[in-house]
């Protein structure tokens, strides 16, 4: 992969300045994985054909250039689930878990995990996502599973924060192995491109003993947790029956909430619980597509304190984080929020994501000189003047309704004009299908 020198010309470079996006038109010079120079150009001169691409390696042709997207809650292991002949009922959330996901994850082999991860990486790149927080589960293939995913990410020049979903639903022995896998991965792989969290499934499948052990590990290794929290009302009901406390109280009791913790979904939370989460500094990850698909309900978005970081994930349904971001915006409108409120909360979430990702990857770029050269080019050329004032209208109604055309990570193309540069997708699809067929056969 050639990272020595690259020049991108004629793009709208959307720099992050504080909590604003400041677009400038010009060129980006990249050397050895860093943005070494940004050349400002006059867009009017470009429109009037007074600017040529010159010695540029890539002409962006007036398209939008932004920082890469981040998926804060993914499940790589879900990728082979398409088209499986599920015969058991999926008529409520608990049955979806028991008859689909908890059945599927026990069938996974290391080869299937690798194939799923490669499929997820391809989908991510095509959607401009190069930073991923994955929540993994494979109860019959635990030891080394996170390492398998890590190697796929490293080979693809992606960055990720990984964890294994610890749960007691498969017994105490596998629960302990799940915790151990989190630490083994952390000790072997954590570095500049790979980070660690402590993975937990959900309160209603976790014993007090397991939460206590998780608490000790989180403290010892200074880890945030990655957990499903009140995705469905059943989490509250079953947790109360199982442990005599609701989920948030159990997490607080065991000191498991901190500024690096990720709480997936957070659909059914009380005002008091929101304030407790706010005090901890933990973030909530909305997964609107998954919530709609599972018919679990949606948060009342404006009831959430603005002090809580709001992140966006896909919950393993897909890799198109821009789609989920747009869904979040539209659902706020559907909840009768004004355009002003919906834009305000969308923008807040966008910058919450930037702030939070830097808790794990301090060098996540703002698209300025002397920073990492991680950025994406959208297949969107603004049809009207673009400025700091109207950027979000262009982004929400323009860019994220289009596709990402090119992806640059660490100064090199991962995708150029819709074509992957380092992955033979046709050959990879054959490999993925072989593992998918093996999984499919286990349902016959």
C-alpha positions as CSV (number, residue, x, y, z in Angstrom):
1,X,0.0,0.0,0.0
2,X,1.6,3.3,-1.1
3,X,1.3,5.9,1.6
4,X,4.2,8.0,0.6
5,X,2.4,10.8,-1.3
6,X,-1.1,11.6,-2.5
7,X,-2.8,14.8,-3.7
8,X,-6.6,15.2,-3.7
9,X,-7.8,18.2,-5.7
10,X,-11.0,20.3,-6.0
11,X,-13.0,19.1,-3.0
12,X,-15.1,20.7,-0.4
13,X,-13.0,20.0,2.7
14,X,-15.3,19.9,5.7
15,X,-13.1,20.7,8.6
16,X,-14.2,20.3,12.2
17,X,-13.6,23.6,14.1
18,X,-14.9,23.3,17.6
19,X,-18.6,22.2,17.3
20,X,-18.9,23.5,13.8
21,X,-18.2,22.2,10.4
22,X,-16.3,24.7,8.3
23,X,-16.2,23.8,4.6
24,X,-13.4,25.2,2.4
25,X,-12.8,24.5,-1.2
26,X,-9.3,23.3,-2.2
27,X,-6.8,20.5,-2.4
28,X,-5.3,18.1,0.2
29,X,-1.7,17.0,0.2
30,X,-1.0,13.7,2.0
31,X,2.5,12.3,2.8
32,X,3.2,9.3,4.9
33,X,-0.3,9.0,6.3
34,X,-0.5,12.6,7.3
35,X,-2.3,15.7,5.9
36,X,0.7,17.9,5.2
37,X,-0.9,20.7,3.4
38,X,-4.3,22.1,2.6
39,X,-4.5,24.5,-0.4
40,X,-7.4,26.9,-0.4
41,X,-8.9,27.5,-3.9
42,X,-11.6,29.8,-5.2
43,X,-14.7,27.7,-6.0
44,X,-15.9,30.2,-8.5
45,X,-12.7,29.8,-10.4
46,X,-13.3,26.0,-10.5
47,X,-16.9,26.5,-11.7
48,X,-15.6,28.8,-14.5
49,X,-12.9,26.2,-15.4
50,X,-10.1,28.3,-14.3
51,X,-8.7,25.6,-12.0
52,X,-7.4,22.3,-13.4
53,X,-6.5,19.2,-11.4
54,X,-2.8,19.7,-12.5
55,X,-0.5,17.0,-11.0
56,X,-3.3,15.7,-8.7
57,X,-3.6,12.0,-8.0
58,X,-7.4,12.3,-7.6
59,X,-9.8,15.0,-8.8
60,X,-12.7,15.2,-6.3
61,X,-14.6,17.3,-8.9
62,X,-16.3,19.6,-6.4
63,X,-17.5,16.8,-4.1
64,X,-17.9,16.8,-0.3
65,X,-14.9,15.5,1.8
66,X,-15.6,14.7,5.4
67,X,-14.0,12.8,8.3
68,X,-14.8,9.0,8.2
69,X,-18.0,7.6,9.8
70,X,-18.0,5.6,13.0
71,X,-20.2,2.7,14.0
72,X,-20.5,2.6,17.7
73,X,-22.5,-0.6,18.0
74,X,-22.0,-3.4,15.5
75,X,-22.2,-7.2,15.6
76,X,-19.9,-8.6,12.9
77,X,-21.0,-12.1,13.8
78,X,-24.5,-11.3,12.4
79,X,-23.4,-10.9,8.8
80,X,-24.1,-14.5,7.7
81,X,-27.6,-14.5,9.1
82,X,-29.3,-13.5,5.8
83,X,-31.7,-16.0,4.3
84,X,-31.4,-18.6,7.1
85,X,-34.4,-20.9,7.4
86,X,-35.6,-20.0,10.9
87,X,-38.6,-22.1,11.8
88,X,-39.1,-21.1,15.4
89,X,-41.3,-18.1,16.3
90,X,-39.9,-14.5,16.2
91,X,-43.0,-12.9,17.6
92,X,-41.5,-10.9,20.4
93,X,-38.1,-9.6,21.4
94,X,-37.2,-12.5,23.7
95,X,-38.0,-15.0,21.0
96,X,-35.9,-13.0,18.5
97,X,-33.0,-13.4,20.9
98,X,-33.6,-17.1,21.8
99,X,-34.6,-18.4,18.4
100,X,-32.4,-16.4,16.1
101,X,-29.3,-14.7,17.7
102,X,-28.6,-17.0,20.7
103,X,-29.1,-20.0,18.5
104,X,-26.9,-18.6,15.7
105,X,-24.0,-17.5,17.8
106,X,-23.6,-21.0,19.3
107,X,-23.2,-22.4,15.7
108,X,-20.3,-20.1,14.8
109,X,-16.9,-21.5,14.1
110,X,-13.7,-19.5,13.8
111,X,-13.9,-19.8,10.0
112,X,-17.4,-18.3,10.1
113,X,-16.3,-15.5,12.4
114,X,-13.5,-14.6,10.0
115,X,-15.8,-14.7,7.0
116,X,-18.4,-12.6,8.8
117,X,-15.8,-10.1,9.8
118,X,-14.5,-9.8,6.3
119,X,-18.0,-9.2,5.0
120,X,-18.6,-6.6,7.6
121,X,-15.3,-4.8,6.7
122,X,-16.2,-4.7,3.0
123,X,-19.6,-3.3,3.8
124,X,-18.1,-0.7,6.2
125,X,-15.6,0.6,3.7
126,X,-18.3,0.9,1.0
127,X,-20.3,3.1,3.5
128,X,-17.4,5.2,4.6
129,X,-17.1,3.6,8.0
130,X,-13.5,3.1,9.1
131,X,-13.8,3.1,12.9
132,X,-16.0,0.4,14.4
133,X,-17.0,-0.6,17.9
134,X,-17.9,-4.3,17.7
135,X,-19.7,-6.4,20.2
136,X,-18.9,-10.1,19.5
137,X,-20.6,-13.4,20.6
138,X,-19.6,-17.0,19.8
139,X,-20.1,-19.2,22.9
140,X,-18.7,-22.3,21.2
141,X,-15.6,-20.5,19.8
142,X,-14.4,-18.1,22.4
143,X,-10.7,-18.3,22.9
144,X,-9.0,-16.2,20.2
145,X,-12.3,-15.0,18.6
146,X,-11.5,-11.4,19.1
147,X,-8.0,-11.9,17.7
148,X,-9.6,-13.4,14.6
149,X,-11.6,-10.2,14.2
150,X,-8.6,-8.0,15.0
151,X,-6.5,-9.6,12.3
152,X,-9.2,-8.9,9.7
153,X,-9.4,-5.2,10.7
154,X,-5.6,-4.8,10.7
155,X,-5.3,-6.5,7.2
156,X,-7.9,-4.0,5.9
157,X,-6.2,-1.0,7.5
158,X,-9.3,-0.3,9.6
159,X,-9.5,0.8,13.3
160,X,-11.7,-0.9,15.8
161,X,-12.6,-1.2,19.5
162,X,-13.6,-4.8,20.3
163,X,-15.1,-6.8,23.1
164,X,-16.6,-10.2,23.7
165,X,-20.2,-10.4,24.9
166,X,-20.0,-11.9,28.4
167,X,-23.2,-13.6,29.6
168,X,-24.4,-16.2,32.0
169,X,-27.0,-17.6,29.7
170,X,-24.7,-20.5,28.7
171,X,-23.4,-21.3,32.2
172,X,-20.7,-20.1,34.5
173,X,-17.8,-21.7,32.7
174,X,-18.5,-20.0,29.4
175,X,-19.2,-16.8,31.3
176,X,-15.8,-16.8,32.8
177,X,-14.2,-17.6,29.5
178,X,-16.0,-14.6,28.0
179,X,-14.4,-12.3,30.5
180,X,-11.0,-13.9,30.0
181,X,-11.3,-13.4,26.2
182,X,-11.8,-9.7,26.7
183,X,-8.6,-9.5,28.7
184,X,-6.6,-11.8,26.5
185,X,-7.4,-9.7,23.5
186,X,-6.7,-6.5,25.3
187,X,-3.2,-7.8,26.4
188,X,-2.3,-9.0,22.9
189,X,-3.8,-6.6,20.5
190,X,-4.5,-3.2,22.0
191,X,-2.5,-0.6,20.3
192,X,-2.8,2.4,18.0
193,X,-5.4,0.9,15.7
194,X,-7.2,-1.6,18.0
195,X,-8.7,-0.7,21.4
196,X,-10.5,-2.7,24.1
197,X,-13.7,-2.6,26.0
198,X,-15.2,-5.1,28.5
199,X,-18.2,-6.8,26.7
200,X,-21.4,-7.6,28.6
201,X,-24.6,-8.9,27.0
202,X,-27.4,-7.4,29.1
203,X,-28.4,-7.2,32.7
204,X,-31.0,-9.9,32.5
205,X,-28.4,-12.5,31.5
206,X,-25.7,-11.5,34.0
207,X,-25.4,-12.7,37.5
208,X,-24.3,-10.5,40.4
209,X,-21.1,-12.6,40.7
210,X,-20.3,-12.0,37.0
211,X,-20.9,-8.2,37.4
212,X,-18.7,-8.1,40.4
213,X,-15.9,-9.9,38.5
214,X,-16.4,-7.6,35.5
215,X,-16.2,-4.6,37.9
216,X,-12.8,-5.8,39.2
217,X,-11.5,-6.3,35.7
218,X,-12.8,-3.0,34.5
219,X,-11.0,-1.2,37.3
220,X,-7.8,-3.2,37.0
221,X,-7.4,-2.7,33.3
222,X,-9.2,0.8,33.1
223,X,-11.8,-0.4,30.7
224,X,-15.2,0.9,29.7
225,X,-18.0,-1.6,29.2
226,X,-20.0,-2.2,26.1
227,X,-23.5,-3.5,27.0
228,X,-27.1,-3.7,25.8
229,X,-29.1,-1.5,28.2
230,X,-32.9,-1.5,28.3
231,X,-33.3,-2.3,24.6
232,X,-36.7,-3.8,25.4
233,X,-39.0,-3.6,28.5
234,X,-38.1,-7.2,29.2
235,X,-34.6,-6.2,30.2
236,X,-36.1,-4.2,33.1
237,X,-38.7,-6.8,34.0
238,X,-36.4,-9.8,33.9
239,X,-33.5,-8.0,35.6
240,X,-35.8,-7.1,38.5
241,X,-36.9,-10.7,38.8
242,X,-33.4,-12.1,38.4
243,X,-31.4,-9.8,40.6
244,X,-34.1,-7.6,42.4
245,X,-32.7,-4.5,40.8
246,X,-33.2,-2.7,37.5
247,X,-30.3,-2.6,35.0
248,X,-28.9,0.8,35.6
249,X,-28.8,0.4,39.4
250,X,-27.0,-2.9,39.0
251,X,-24.3,-1.2,36.8
252,X,-23.9,1.6,39.2
253,X,-23.8,-0.7,42.2
254,X,-20.8,-2.5,40.5
255,X,-19.0,0.8,39.4
256,X,-19.3,-0.2,35.7
257,X,-20.3,3.1,34.3
258,X,-17.5,5.5,33.3
259,X,-16.5,7.9,30.6
260,X,-15.4,5.1,28.3
261,X,-18.6,3.0,28.7
262,X,-21.0,2.4,25.8
263,X,-24.7,1.7,26.6
264,X,-26.5,0.2,23.6
265,X,-30.0,1.3,22.9
266,X,-31.3,2.9,26.2
267,X,-34.9,2.8,25.0
268,X,-36.6,2.4,28.3
269,X,-34.9,4.5,31.0
270,X,-36.4,6.7,33.7
271,X,-35.5,10.3,34.4
272,X,-33.5,9.3,37.4
273,X,-31.6,6.7,35.4
274,X,-30.8,9.3,32.8
275,X,-29.3,11.6,35.4
276,X,-27.2,8.7,36.9
277,X,-25.9,7.9,33.4
278,X,-25.1,11.6,32.9
279,X,-23.2,11.7,36.2
280,X,-21.1,8.7,35.1
281,X,-20.0,10.2,31.7
282,X,-21.1,7.1,29.9
283,X,-22.6,7.3,26.4
284,X,-25.8,5.9,24.9
285,X,-25.8,4.4,21.4
286,X,-29.0,4.7,19.5
287,X,-29.7,2.0,16.9
288,X,-32.9,3.2,15.3
289,X,-33.0,0.7,12.4
290,X,-32.7,-2.2,14.8
291,X,-35.3,-0.7,17.2
292,X,-37.8,-0.4,14.4
293,X,-37.0,-3.9,13.1
294,X,-37.5,-5.5,16.5
295,X,-40.5,-3.4,17.3
296,X,-39.2,-2.7,20.8
297,X,-40.1,1.0,20.7
298,X,-38.1,4.2,20.6
299,X,-36.6,6.6,23.1
300,X,-38.3,9.9,23.6
301,X,-35.3,11.7,22.2
302,X,-36.0,15.1,23.7
303,X,-36.4,13.7,27.2
304,X,-32.7,12.7,27.3
305,X,-30.4,15.2,29.1
306,X,-28.1,17.0,26.7
307,X,-25.2,16.1,29.0
308,X,-25.3,12.5,27.9
309,X,-23.2,11.7,24.8
310,X,-25.5,10.3,22.0
311,X,-23.8,8.0,19.6
312,X,-25.1,6.1,16.6
313,X,-24.8,2.3,15.8
314,X,-26.4,-0.2,13.5
315,X,-26.7,-3.2,15.9
316,X,-25.3,-5.5,13.2
317,X,-28.2,-4.9,10.8
318,X,-26.0,-3.3,8.2
319,X,-22.9,-1.1,7.9
320,X,-24.7,2.0,6.6
321,X,-24.2,4.3,9.5
322,X,-25.3,7.4,7.5
323,X,-28.7,5.7,7.0
324,X,-29.0,5.3,10.7
325,X,-28.0,8.9,11.3
326,X,-30.7,10.0,8.9
327,X,-33.2,7.7,10.5
328,X,-32.5,9.3,13.9
329,X,-33.2,12.7,12.3
330,X,-36.5,11.5,10.7
331,X,-37.7,9.8,13.8
332,X,-37.3,13.0,15.8
333,X,-39.4,14.7,13.2
334,X,-41.9,11.8,13.4
335,X,-42.1,12.5,17.2
336,X,-43.3,16.0,16.2
337,X,-40.1,17.8,17.0
338,X,-39.5,21.0,15.1
339,X,-36.8,21.3,12.4
340,X,-34.8,23.5,14.8
341,X,-34.9,20.9,17.6
342,X,-34.2,18.0,15.2
343,X,-31.3,19.7,13.6
344,X,-29.9,20.8,17.0
345,X,-30.0,17.2,18.4
346,X,-28.6,15.7,15.2
347,X,-25.7,18.1,15.3
348,X,-25.1,17.5,19.0
349,X,-25.0,13.7,18.3
350,X,-22.5,14.2,15.4
351,X,-20.1,16.1,17.6
352,X,-20.7,13.7,20.6
353,X,-19.5,11.0,18.3
354,X,-16.3,12.9,17.4
355,X,-15.6,13.7,21.1
356,X,-16.3,10.1,22.2
357,X,-14.2,8.4,19.5
358,X,-11.3,10.5,20.7
359,X,-11.5,8.9,24.1
360,X,-10.3,5.8,22.3
361,X,-8.5,7.2,19.3
362,X,-6.9,10.5,20.3
363,X,-5.6,11.1,16.8
364,X,-9.0,10.9,15.1
365,X,-8.7,13.8,12.6
366,X,-10.5,17.1,12.2
367,X,-9.4,17.4,8.6
368,X,-6.6,19.9,9.4
369,X,-2.9,20.0,8.5
370,X,-0.5,17.7,10.4
371,X,-3.3,15.2,11.3
372,X,-4.0,11.6,10.2
373,X,-5.2,11.4,6.7
374,X,-8.5,9.6,7.3
375,X,-11.3,11.0,5.2
376,X,-14.1,10.1,2.8
377,X,-15.4,11.6,-0.4
378,X,-19.2,11.6,-0.9
379,X,-20.8,11.3,-4.4
380,X,-22.3,14.6,-3.7
381,X,-21.5,18.0,-5.4
382,X,-23.4,20.8,-3.7
383,X,-26.0,22.3,-6.1
384,X,-26.2,25.6,-4.2
385,X,-23.5,27.6,-2.3
386,X,-22.0,25.7,0.6
387,X,-21.1,27.4,3.9
388,X,-20.7,26.8,7.6
389,X,-24.3,28.1,8.0
390,X,-26.0,25.7,5.7
391,X,-23.7,22.7,5.9
392,X,-26.1,20.5,7.8
393,X,-28.9,21.0,5.3
394,X,-26.5,19.8,2.6
395,X,-25.3,16.9,4.7
396,X,-28.6,15.6,5.9
397,X,-30.6,16.1,2.7
398,X,-27.8,15.8,0.2
399,X,-24.6,13.9,1.1
400,X,-26.1,11.1,3.2
401,X,-28.8,10.4,0.6
402,X,-25.9,9.6,-1.7
403,X,-23.1,7.0,-1.5
404,X,-19.5,7.4,-0.5
405,X,-17.4,7.2,-3.6
406,X,-13.9,7.0,-2.2
407,X,-12.3,6.2,1.2
408,X,-8.8,7.2,2.3
409,X,-7.5,5.7,5.6
410,X,-4.0,6.4,7.0
411,X,-3.1,8.2,3.7
412,X,-4.1,5.4,1.3
413,X,-7.2,4.5,-0.7
414,X,-9.3,1.7,0.7
415,X,-11.9,2.5,-2.0
416,X,-11.4,4.6,-5.1
417,X,-14.4,5.5,-7.3
418,X,-16.5,2.7,-5.7
419,X,-13.8,0.1,-6.3
420,X,-12.0,-1.6,-3.3
421,X,-8.3,-1.2,-3.7
422,X,-6.9,-3.8,-1.4
423,X,-9.6,-6.5,-1.4
424,X,-10.6,-8.8,-4.2
425,X,-14.3,-8.7,-3.5
426,X,-15.3,-11.4,-6.0
427,X,-12.9,-14.0,-4.4
428,X,-13.9,-12.9,-1.0
429,X,-17.6,-13.4,-1.7
430,X,-16.9,-17.0,-2.7
431,X,-15.1,-17.5,0.6
432,X,-17.9,-15.9,2.5
433,X,-20.5,-18.0,0.7
434,X,-18.7,-21.3,1.6
435,X,-19.0,-20.4,5.3
436,X,-22.5,-19.1,4.9
437,X,-23.5,-22.4,3.3
438,X,-22.0,-24.3,6.2
439,X,-24.0,-22.2,8.7
440,X,-27.2,-22.6,6.6
441,X,-26.8,-26.4,6.5
442,X,-26.9,-26.4,10.4
443,X,-30.6,-25.3,10.2
444,X,-31.6,-28.2,7.9
